[in-house]
Amino acid sequence: MAAPVKSTVDTPTSSVQNLTIGKALNLGLRRAMEADDKVIVMGEDVGKLGGVFRITDGLQKDFGEHRVLDTPLAESGIIGTAVGLAVRGYRPVCEIQFEGFIFPGFDQISSQVAKLHYRTQGKVKVPIVIRVPFGGGIGAVEHHSESPESLFSHIAGLKVVSCSNPVDAYWMIQQAISADDPVLFFEPKRLYHSGALKAPVETAATPDPLFASRVLRRGDAATLVAYGPSVKVCLDAATAAEEEGRSLEVIDLRTLSPLDLEPVFESVRRTGRLITVSEASAESSLTSEIAARVQQECFYSLEAPVLRVTGFDTPYPPSKLEEHFLPDLDRVLHAVDRALDW
């Protein structure tokens, strides 16, 4: 393997850069590849095209076709190849174009990626990152707008995380790549290039731990818990509720497996009310698990049942109906009203 290639992209002298989530992911991938020549990016159209969402834009030009590989349209082949590379000491980063395309590779993920380390009693490490753009809001249909993260969070041996802002996007992708465990990295695709979420990223800072939740906004009336694209919805709801004199606490889970619920428990013990928000269907979901764990740990602190605002238990609808399907500001505020009126 050749030595790391120096980027041809101009880097500002300041360590602070104002980035979207998409640009932050691109820069984070670039930094990981510069730091370790064993990091390989692979997937459909990730090279010359730079990915359908342009997250890998410019990487093949700077690092070469031997490190940024355009693969056939075969997710099982992509994941299977990554397993072989990981066993041989590489750190492959696989891009799945859309979350609905991941299922041809599901057998490789559940049977090999998740189990090799355990099966070999720790002798074989599988440092694979599988990047998964997920969620709706882009006017697409099923296979392009789904939220399958609960399925993978249920598989022992996998780590599952999701970023919601540019700072986390930049740091979490690098931390996931440097981890020795396989990580599924769920990215909120509709927020990739949102100017409203553009934020200064301190590239010389010390990041928070990868597998840790974070309180984004303090409040005392009720707790909102979300991850990925639903975090922005909850923050907007908290801003709207403040105008009515209601103070809502917002927690970004960030890590879906393992779940870091201690900040949630601490919050619910103060507020007495919890609303969990996710685009995934409610049945057998992460919101179900959070509700069960909070009921178990905070039973005597709860002033109302744990409420959930989610996608419906149907396949993803045509684009003209997706605004009705997805959790939005009104649905979250309605749940807050119900919790406070209990």
Contacts in CASP RR format, 6 or more apart in sequence:
PFRMAT RR
TARGET T0000
AUTHOR 0000-0000-0000
METHOD contacts of the structure
MODEL  1
MAAPVKSTVDTPTSSVQNLTIGKALNLGLRRAMEADDKVIVMGEDVGKLG
GVFRITDGLQKDFGEHRVLDTPLAESGIIGTAVGLAVRGYRPVCEIQFEG
FIFPGFDQISSQVAKLHYRTQGKVKVPIVIRVPFGGGIGAVEHHSESPES
LFSHIAGLKVVSCSNPVDAYWMIQQAISADDPVLFFEPKRLYHSGALKAP
VETAATPDPLFASRVLRRGDAATLVAYGPSVKVCLDAATAAEEEGRSLEV
IDLRTLSPLDLEPVFESVRRTGRLITVSEASAESSLTSEIAARVQQECFY
SLEAPVLRVTGFDTPYPPSKLEEHFLPDLDRVLHAVDRALDW
1 37 0 8 1.000
1 38 0 8 1.000
1 66 0 8 1.000
1 67 0 8 1.000
2 37 0 8 1.000
2 66 0 8 1.000
2 67 0 8 1.000
3 37 0 8 1.000
4 33 0 8 1.000
4 34 0 8 1.000
4 35 0 8 1.000
4 36 0 8 1.000
4 37 0 8 1.000
4 63 0 8 1.000
5 34 0 8 1.000
5 62 0 8 1.000
5 63 0 8 1.000
5 64 0 8 1.000
5 67 0 8 1.000
6 34 0 8 1.000
7 30 0 8 1.000
7 34 0 8 1.000
7 62 0 8 1.000
8 61 0 8 1.000
8 62 0 8 1.000
9 30 0 8 1.000
9 58 0 8 1.000
9 62 0 8 1.000
15 202 0 8 1.000
15 203 0 8 1.000
15 204 0 8 1.000
15 205 0 8 1.000
16 200 0 8 1.000
16 201 0 8 1.000
16 202 0 8 1.000
16 203 0 8 1.000
17 27 0 8 1.000
17 200 0 8 1.000
17 201 0 8 1.000
17 203 0 8 1.000
18 198 0 8 1.000
18 199 0 8 1.000
18 200 0 8 1.000
18 201 0 8 1.000
19 27 0 8 1.000
19 166 0 8 1.000
19 169 0 8 1.000
19 170 0 8 1.000
19 198 0 8 1.000
19 199 0 8 1.000
19 200 0 8 1.000
19 201 0 8 1.000
20 166 0 8 1.000
20 192 0 8 1.000
20 193 0 8 1.000
20 194 0 8 1.000
20 195 0 8 1.000
20 197 0 8 1.000
20 198 0 8 1.000
21 163 0 8 1.000
21 165 0 8 1.000
21 166 0 8 1.000
21 169 0 8 1.000
21 187 0 8 1.000
21 188 0 8 1.000
21 191 0 8 1.000
21 192 0 8 1.000
21 193 0 8 1.000
21 194 0 8 1.000
21 197 0 8 1.000
22 53 0 8 1.000
22 54 0 8 1.000
22 55 0 8 1.000
22 166 0 8 1.000
22 169 0 8 1.000
22 192 0 8 1.000
22 193 0 8 1.000
23 166 0 8 1.000
24 166 0 8 1.000
24 167 0 8 1.000
24 169 0 8 1.000
24 170 0 8 1.000
24 201 0 8 1.000
25 55 0 8 1.000
25 163 0 8 1.000
25 169 0 8 1.000
25 170 0 8 1.000
25 173 0 8 1.000
25 187 0 8 1.000
25 192 0 8 1.000
26 54 0 8 1.000
26 55 0 8 1.000
26 56 0 8 1.000
26 57 0 8 1.000
26 58 0 8 1.000
26 59 0 8 1.000
27 170 0 8 1.000
27 201 0 8 1.000
27 203 0 8 1.000
28 169 0 8 1.000
28 170 0 8 1.000
28 171 0 8 1.000
28 173 0 8 1.000
28 174 0 8 1.000
29 41 0 8 1.000
29 55 0 8 1.000
29 56 0 8 1.000
29 59 0 8 1.000
29 93 0 8 1.000
29 173 0 8 1.000
29 177 0 8 1.000
30 59 0 8 1.000
30 62 0 8 1.000
31 174 0 8 1.000
31 203 0 8 1.000
32 39 0 8 1.000
32 93 0 8 1.000
32 173 0 8 1.000
32 174 0 8 1.000
32 177 0 8 1.000
32 178 0 8 1.000
33 39 0 8 1.000
33 41 0 8 1.000
33 59 0 8 1.000
33 63 0 8 1.000
33 67 0 8 1.000
35 174 0 8 1.000
36 91 0 8 1.000
36 177 0 8 1.000
36 178 0 8 1.000
37 67 0 8 1.000
38 89 0 8 1.000
38 90 0 8 1.000
38 91 0 8 1.000
39 67 0 8 1.000
39 90 0 8 1.000
39 91 0 8 1.000
39 92 0 8 1.000
39 93 0 8 1.000
39 177 0 8 1.000
40 67 0 8 1.000
40 68 0 8 1.000
40 69 0 8 1.000
40 85 0 8 1.000
40 90 0 8 1.000
40 91 0 8 1.000
40 92 0 8 1.000
40 93 0 8 1.000
41 47 0 8 1.000
41 56 0 8 1.000
41 59 0 8 1.000
41 63 0 8 1.000
41 67 0 8 1.000
41 68 0 8 1.000
41 69 0 8 1.000
41 92 0 8 1.000
41 93 0 8 1.000
41 95 0 8 1.000
42 68 0 8 1.000
42 69 0 8 1.000
42 71 0 8 1.000
42 78 0 8 1.000
42 81 0 8 1.000
42 82 0 8 1.000
42 92 0 8 1.000
42 93 0 8 1.000
42 94 0 8 1.000
42 95 0 8 1.000
43 69 0 8 1.000
43 70 0 8 1.000
43 71 0 8 1.000
43 78 0 8 1.000
43 94 0 8 1.000
43 95 0 8 1.000
43 96 0 8 1.000
43 97 0 8 1.000
44 51 0 8 1.000
44 70 0 8 1.000
44 71 0 8 1.000
44 72 0 8 1.000
44 73 0 8 1.000
44 78 0 8 1.000
44 95 0 8 1.000
44 97 0 8 1.000
45 51 0 8 1.000
45 52 0 8 1.000
45 70 0 8 1.000
45 97 0 8 1.000
46 56 0 8 1.000
46 59 0 8 1.000
46 60 0 8 1.000
46 68 0 8 1.000
46 69 0 8 1.000
46 70 0 8 1.000
46 71 0 8 1.000
46 95 0 8 1.000
47 56 0 8 1.000
47 58 0 8 1.000
47 59 0 8 1.000
47 60 0 8 1.000
47 65 0 8 1.000
47 68 0 8 1.000
47 69 0 8 1.000
47 70 0 8 1.000
48 60 0 8 1.000
48 70 0 8 1.000
50 56 0 8 1.000
50 57 0 8 1.000
50 58 0 8 1.000
50 59 0 8 1.000
50 60 0 8 1.000
51 57 0 8 1.000
51 95 0 8 1.000
51 97 0 8 1.000
52 97 0 8 1.000
52 98 0 8 1.000
53 133 0 8 1.000
53 189 0 8 1.000
53 192 0 8 1.000
53 193 0 8 1.000
55 95 0 8 1.000
55 131 0 8 1.000
55 187 0 8 1.000
55 192 0 8 1.000
56 68 0 8 1.000
56 95 0 8 1.000
59 67 0 8 1.000
59 68 0 8 1.000
60 67 0 8 1.000
60 68 0 8 1.000
60 70 0 8 1.000
71 77 0 8 1.000
71 78 0 8 1.000
71 81 0 8 1.000
74 104 0 8 1.000
75 96 0 8 1.000
75 101 0 8 1.000
75 102 0 8 1.000
75 103 0 8 1.000
75 104 0 8 1.000
75 105 0 8 1.000
76 104 0 8 1.000
76 105 0 8 1.000
76 107 0 8 1.000
76 108 0 8 1.000
77 105 0 8 1.000
77 108 0 8 1.000
78 94 0 8 1.000
78 96 0 8 1.000
78 105 0 8 1.000
79 94 0 8 1.000
79 105 0 8 1.000
79 108 0 8 1.000
79 109 0 8 1.000
79 112 0 8 1.000
79 113 0 8 1.000
79 128 0 8 1.000
79 130 0 8 1.000
80 108 0 8 1.000
80 112 0 8 1.000
81 92 0 8 1.000
82 92 0 8 1.000
82 94 0 8 1.000
82 113 0 8 1.000
82 128 0 8 1.000
82 130 0 8 1.000
83 108 0 8 1.000
83 112 0 8 1.000
83 113 0 8 1.000
83 116 0 8 1.000
83 126 0 8 1.000
83 128 0 8 1.000
85 92 0 8 1.000
86 92 0 8 1.000
86 125 0 8 1.000
86 126 0 8 1.000
86 127 0 8 1.000
86 128 0 8 1.000
86 182 0 8 1.000
87 116 0 8 1.000
87 124 0 8 1.000
87 126 0 8 1.000
89 125 0 8 1.000
89 127 0 8 1.000
91 127 0 8 1.000
91 128 0 8 1.000
91 129 0 8 1.000
91 177 0 8 1.000
91 178 0 8 1.000
92 128 0 8 1.000
92 129 0 8 1.000
93 128 0 8 1.000
93 129 0 8 1.000
93 131 0 8 1.000
93 177 0 8 1.000
94 128 0 8 1.000
94 129 0 8 1.000
94 130 0 8 1.000
94 131 0 8 1.000
95 131 0 8 1.000
96 102 0 8 1.000
96 130 0 8 1.000
96 131 0 8 1.000
96 132 0 8 1.000
96 133 0 8 1.000
97 133 0 8 1.000
98 133 0 8 1.000
98 140 0 8 1.000
98 143 0 8 1.000
98 144 0 8 1.000
98 189 0 8 1.000
99 132 0 8 1.000
99 133 0 8 1.000
99 134 0 8 1.000
99 135 0 8 1.000
99 144 0 8 1.000
99 146 0 8 1.000
99 147 0 8 1.000
99 148 0 8 1.000
99 186 0 8 1.000
100 142 0 8 1.000
100 143 0 8 1.000
100 144 0 8 1.000
100 146 0 8 1.000
100 148 0 8 1.000
101 143 0 8 1.000
102 109 0 8 1.000
102 130 0 8 1.000
102 132 0 8 1.000
102 148 0 8 1.000
109 130 0 8 1.000
109 152 0 8 1.000
109 155 0 8 1.000
109 158 0 8 1.000
109 182 0 8 1.000
109 184 0 8 1.000
110 155 0 8 1.000
112 126 0 8 1.000
113 126 0 8 1.000
113 128 0 8 1.000
113 130 0 8 1.000
113 158 0 8 1.000
113 182 0 8 1.000
114 155 0 8 1.000
114 156 0 8 1.000
114 157 0 8 1.000
114 158 0 8 1.000
114 182 0 8 1.000
115 157 0 8 1.000
116 124 0 8 1.000
116 126 0 8 1.000
117 124 0 8 1.000
117 125 0 8 1.000
117 126 0 8 1.000
117 157 0 8 1.000
117 181 0 8 1.000
118 156 0 8 1.000
118 157 0 8 1.000
125 180 0 8 1.000
125 181 0 8 1.000
126 181 0 8 1.000
126 182 0 8 1.000
127 177 0 8 1.000
127 179 0 8 1.000
127 180 0 8 1.000
127 181 0 8 1.000
127 182 0 8 1.000
128 182 0 8 1.000
128 183 0 8 1.000
129 173 0 8 1.000
129 176 0 8 1.000
129 177 0 8 1.000
129 182 0 8 1.000
129 183 0 8 1.000
129 185 0 8 1.000
130 182 0 8 1.000
130 183 0 8 1.000
130 184 0 8 1.000
130 185 0 8 1.000
131 173 0 8 1.000
131 185 0 8 1.000
131 187 0 8 1.000
132 149 0 8 1.000
132 184 0 8 1.000
132 185 0 8 1.000
132 186 0 8 1.000
132 187 0 8 1.000
133 187 0 8 1.000
133 188 0 8 1.000
133 189 0 8 1.000
133 192 0 8 1.000
134 146 0 8 1.000
134 147 0 8 1.000
134 148 0 8 1.000
134 149 0 8 1.000
134 162 0 8 1.000
134 186 0 8 1.000
134 187 0 8 1.000
134 188 0 8 1.000
134 189 0 8 1.000
135 145 0 8 1.000
135 146 0 8 1.000
135 147 0 8 1.000
135 188 0 8 1.000
135 189 0 8 1.000
135 190 0 8 1.000
135 229 0 8 1.000
135 279 0 8 1.000
136 145 0 8 1.000
136 146 0 8 1.000
136 147 0 8 1.000
136 189 0 8 1.000
136 190 0 8 1.000
136 229 0 8 1.000
136 279 0 8 1.000
136 316 0 8 1.000
136 322 0 8 1.000
136 326 0 8 1.000
137 145 0 8 1.000
137 190 0 8 1.000
137 322 0 8 1.000
137 326 0 8 1.000
138 144 0 8 1.000
138 145 0 8 1.000
138 189 0 8 1.000
138 190 0 8 1.000
139 145 0 8 1.000
139 319 0 8 1.000
139 322 0 8 1.000
140 319 0 8 1.000
141 316 0 8 1.000
141 318 0 8 1.000
141 319 0 8 1.000
142 315 0 8 1.000
142 316 0 8 1.000
145 316 0 8 1.000
145 322 0 8 1.000
146 316 0 8 1.000
147 278 0 8 1.000
147 279 0 8 1.000
147 280 0 8 1.000
147 281 0 8 1.000
147 311 0 8 1.000
148 280 0 8 1.000
149 160 0 8 1.000
149 162 0 8 1.000
149 184 0 8 1.000
149 186 0 8 1.000
149 256 0 8 1.000
149 280 0 8 1.000
149 286 0 8 1.000
150 280 0 8 1.000
150 284 0 8 1.000
150 285 0 8 1.000
150 286 0 8 1.000
152 158 0 8 1.000
152 160 0 8 1.000
152 184 0 8 1.000
152 257 0 8 1.000
153 160 0 8 1.000
153 256 0 8 1.000
153 257 0 8 1.000
153 259 0 8 1.000
153 286 0 8 1.000
153 289 0 8 1.000
154 257 0 8 1.000
157 181 0 8 1.000
157 182 0 8 1.000
158 181 0 8 1.000
158 182 0 8 1.000
158 183 0 8 1.000
158 184 0 8 1.000
158 257 0 8 1.000
159 176 0 8 1.000
159 179 0 8 1.000
159 181 0 8 1.000
159 182 0 8 1.000
159 183 0 8 1.000
159 184 0 8 1.000
159 211 0 8 1.000
159 255 0 8 1.000
159 257 0 8 1.000
159 258 0 8 1.000
160 183 0 8 1.000
160 184 0 8 1.000
160 186 0 8 1.000
160 255 0 8 1.000
160 256 0 8 1.000
160 257 0 8 1.000
161 172 0 8 1.000
161 176 0 8 1.000
161 183 0 8 1.000
161 184 0 8 1.000
161 185 0 8 1.000
161 186 0 8 1.000
161 210 0 8 1.000
161 211 0 8 1.000
161 254 0 8 1.000
161 255 0 8 1.000
161 256 0 8 1.000
162 185 0 8 1.000
162 186 0 8 1.000
162 187 0 8 1.000
162 188 0 8 1.000
162 227 0 8 1.000
162 228 0 8 1.000
162 253 0 8 1.000
162 254 0 8 1.000
162 256 0 8 1.000
163 169 0 8 1.000
163 172 0 8 1.000
163 173 0 8 1.000
163 185 0 8 1.000
163 187 0 8 1.000
163 188 0 8 1.000
163 228 0 8 1.000
163 254 0 8 1.000
164 188 0 8 1.000
164 191 0 8 1.000
164 226 0 8 1.000
164 227 0 8 1.000
164 228 0 8 1.000
164 229 0 8 1.000
164 231 0 8 1.000
164 232 0 8 1.000
164 252 0 8 1.000
164 254 0 8 1.000
165 197 0 8 1.000
165 199 0 8 1.000
165 231 0 8 1.000
166 197 0 8 1.000
166 198 0 8 1.000
166 199 0 8 1.000
166 201 0 8 1.000
167 199 0 8 1.000
167 201 0 8 1.000
167 202 0 8 1.000
168 252 0 8 1.000
168 254 0 8 1.000
169 187 0 8 1.000
170 201 0 8 1.000
170 203 0 8 1.000
171 205 0 8 1.000
171 207 0 8 1.000
171 208 0 8 1.000
172 185 0 8 1.000
172 207 0 8 1.000
172 210 0 8 1.000
172 254 0 8 1.000
173 185 0 8 1.000
175 207 0 8 1.000
175 210 0 8 1.000
176 183 0 8 1.000
176 185 0 8 1.000
176 210 0 8 1.000
179 210 0 8 1.000
186 228 0 8 1.000
186 256 0 8 1.000
188 228 0 8 1.000
188 229 0 8 1.000
190 229 0 8 1.000
191 197 0 8 1.000
191 228 0 8 1.000
191 229 0 8 1.000
191 232 0 8 1.000
197 232 0 8 1.000
208 214 0 8 1.000
210 254 0 8 1.000
210 255 0 8 1.000
211 254 0 8 1.000
211 255 0 8 1.000
211 258 0 8 1.000
211 260 0 8 1.000
212 254 0 8 1.000
212 255 0 8 1.000
212 260 0 8 1.000
213 251 0 8 1.000
213 252 0 8 1.000
213 253 0 8 1.000
213 254 0 8 1.000
213 255 0 8 1.000
213 260 0 8 1.000
213 261 0 8 1.000
213 262 0 8 1.000
213 263 0 8 1.000
213 264 0 8 1.000
214 251 0 8 1.000
214 252 0 8 1.000
214 254 0 8 1.000
214 263 0 8 1.000
215 249 0 8 1.000
215 250 0 8 1.000
215 251 0 8 1.000
215 263 0 8 1.000
215 267 0 8 1.000
216 231 0 8 1.000
216 235 0 8 1.000
216 250 0 8 1.000
216 251 0 8 1.000
216 252 0 8 1.000
217 235 0 8 1.000
217 238 0 8 1.000
217 248 0 8 1.000
217 249 0 8 1.000
217 250 0 8 1.000
218 247 0 8 1.000
218 249 0 8 1.000
219 238 0 8 1.000
219 247 0 8 1.000
219 248 0 8 1.000
219 249 0 8 1.000
219 271 0 8 1.000
220 247 0 8 1.000
220 249 0 8 1.000
220 270 0 8 1.000
220 271 0 8 1.000
221 241 0 8 1.000
221 246 0 8 1.000
221 247 0 8 1.000
221 248 0 8 1.000
221 271 0 8 1.000
221 273 0 8 1.000
221 336 0 8 1.000
221 340 0 8 1.000
222 246 0 8 1.000
222 248 0 8 1.000
222 249 0 8 1.000
222 271 0 8 1.000
222 272 0 8 1.000
222 273 0 8 1.000
222 274 0 8 1.000
222 275 0 8 1.000
222 336 0 8 1.000
222 339 0 8 1.000
222 340 0 8 1.000
223 248 0 8 1.000
223 249 0 8 1.000
223 251 0 8 1.000
223 264 0 8 1.000
223 267 0 8 1.000
223 268 0 8 1.000
223 271 0 8 1.000
223 272 0 8 1.000
223 273 0 8 1.000
223 274 0 8 1.000
223 275 0 8 1.000
224 234 0 8 1.000
224 237 0 8 1.000
224 238 0 8 1.000
224 248 0 8 1.000
224 249 0 8 1.000
224 250 0 8 1.000
224 251 0 8 1.000
224 275 0 8 1.000
224 276 0 8 1.000
224 277 0 8 1.000
224 332 0 8 1.000
224 336 0 8 1.000
225 234 0 8 1.000
225 251 0 8 1.000
225 253 0 8 1.000
225 264 0 8 1.000
225 274 0 8 1.000
225 275 0 8 1.000
225 276 0 8 1.000
225 277 0 8 1.000
225 290 0 8 1.000
226 233 0 8 1.000
226 234 0 8 1.000
226 250 0 8 1.000
226 251 0 8 1.000
226 252 0 8 1.000
226 253 0 8 1.000
226 276 0 8 1.000
226 277 0 8 1.000
226 278 0 8 1.000
227 252 0 8 1.000
227 253 0 8 1.000
227 254 0 8 1.000
227 256 0 8 1.000
227 278 0 8 1.000
227 286 0 8 1.000
228 252 0 8 1.000
229 279 0 8 1.000
230 277 0 8 1.000
230 278 0 8 1.000
230 279 0 8 1.000
230 327 0 8 1.000
231 250 0 8 1.000
231 252 0 8 1.000
233 277 0 8 1.000
233 327 0 8 1.000
233 328 0 8 1.000
233 329 0 8 1.000
233 332 0 8 1.000
234 248 0 8 1.000
234 250 0 8 1.000
234 277 0 8 1.000
234 332 0 8 1.000
235 250 0 8 1.000
236 329 0 8 1.000
237 248 0 8 1.000
237 329 0 8 1.000
237 332 0 8 1.000
237 333 0 8 1.000
237 336 0 8 1.000
238 248 0 8 1.000
238 249 0 8 1.000
238 250 0 8 1.000
240 329 0 8 1.000
240 333 0 8 1.000
241 247 0 8 1.000
241 248 0 8 1.000
241 333 0 8 1.000
241 336 0 8 1.000
242 248 0 8 1.000
246 336 0 8 1.000
246 340 0 8 1.000
248 336 0 8 1.000
249 267 0 8 1.000
249 270 0 8 1.000
249 271 0 8 1.000
251 263 0 8 1.000
251 264 0 8 1.000
251 267 0 8 1.000
253 259 0 8 1.000
253 260 0 8 1.000
253 286 0 8 1.000
254 260 0 8 1.000
256 286 0 8 1.000
259 286 0 8 1.000
259 289 0 8 1.000
259 290 0 8 1.000
259 293 0 8 1.000
261 290 0 8 1.000
261 293 0 8 1.000
261 294 0 8 1.000
261 297 0 8 1.000
264 274 0 8 1.000
264 290 0 8 1.000
264 294 0 8 1.000
265 294 0 8 1.000
265 297 0 8 1.000
265 298 0 8 1.000
267 274 0 8 1.000
268 274 0 8 1.000
268 294 0 8 1.000
268 298 0 8 1.000
268 301 0 8 1.000
268 302 0 8 1.000
269 298 0 8 1.000
269 301 0 8 1.000
272 298 0 8 1.000
272 301 0 8 1.000
272 302 0 8 1.000
272 303 0 8 1.000
272 304 0 8 1.000
273 302 0 8 1.000
273 303 0 8 1.000
273 304 0 8 1.000
273 339 0 8 1.000
273 340 0 8 1.000
273 342 0 8 1.000
274 290 0 8 1.000
274 291 0 8 1.000
274 294 0 8 1.000
274 302 0 8 1.000
274 306 0 8 1.000
274 307 0 8 1.000
274 339 0 8 1.000
275 306 0 8 1.000
275 307 0 8 1.000
275 308 0 8 1.000
275 309 0 8 1.000
275 332 0 8 1.000
275 335 0 8 1.000
275 336 0 8 1.000
275 339 0 8 1.000
276 286 0 8 1.000
276 287 0 8 1.000
276 290 0 8 1.000
276 291 0 8 1.000
276 306 0 8 1.000
276 307 0 8 1.000
276 308 0 8 1.000
276 309 0 8 1.000
277 287 0 8 1.000
277 308 0 8 1.000
277 309 0 8 1.000
277 310 0 8 1.000
277 327 0 8 1.000
277 332 0 8 1.000
278 285 0 8 1.000
278 286 0 8 1.000
278 287 0 8 1.000
278 308 0 8 1.000
278 309 0 8 1.000
278 310 0 8 1.000
278 311 0 8 1.000
278 327 0 8 1.000
279 310 0 8 1.000
279 311 0 8 1.000
279 326 0 8 1.000
279 327 0 8 1.000
280 286 0 8 1.000
280 287 0 8 1.000
280 310 0 8 1.000
280 311 0 8 1.000
281 310 0 8 1.000
281 311 0 8 1.000
281 312 0 8 1.000
281 313 0 8 1.000
281 314 0 8 1.000
282 288 0 8 1.000
282 308 0 8 1.000
282 310 0 8 1.000
282 311 0 8 1.000
282 312 0 8 1.000
282 313 0 8 1.000
283 313 0 8 1.000
285 310 0 8 1.000
287 308 0 8 1.000
287 310 0 8 1.000
288 308 0 8 1.000
290 306 0 8 1.000
291 306 0 8 1.000
291 308 0 8 1.000
294 302 0 8 1.000
294 306 0 8 1.000
295 302 0 8 1.000
295 306 0 8 1.000
303 339 0 8 1.000
303 342 0 8 1.000
304 338 0 8 1.000
304 339 0 8 1.000
304 340 0 8 1.000
304 342 0 8 1.000
305 339 0 8 1.000
305 342 0 8 1.000
307 335 0 8 1.000
307 338 0 8 1.000
307 339 0 8 1.000
308 335 0 8 1.000
309 327 0 8 1.000
309 331 0 8 1.000
309 332 0 8 1.000
309 335 0 8 1.000
310 327 0 8 1.000
311 325 0 8 1.000
311 326 0 8 1.000
311 327 0 8 1.000
312 325 0 8 1.000
314 325 0 8 1.000
316 322 0 8 1.000
316 325 0 8 1.000
317 324 0 8 1.000
317 325 0 8 1.000
END
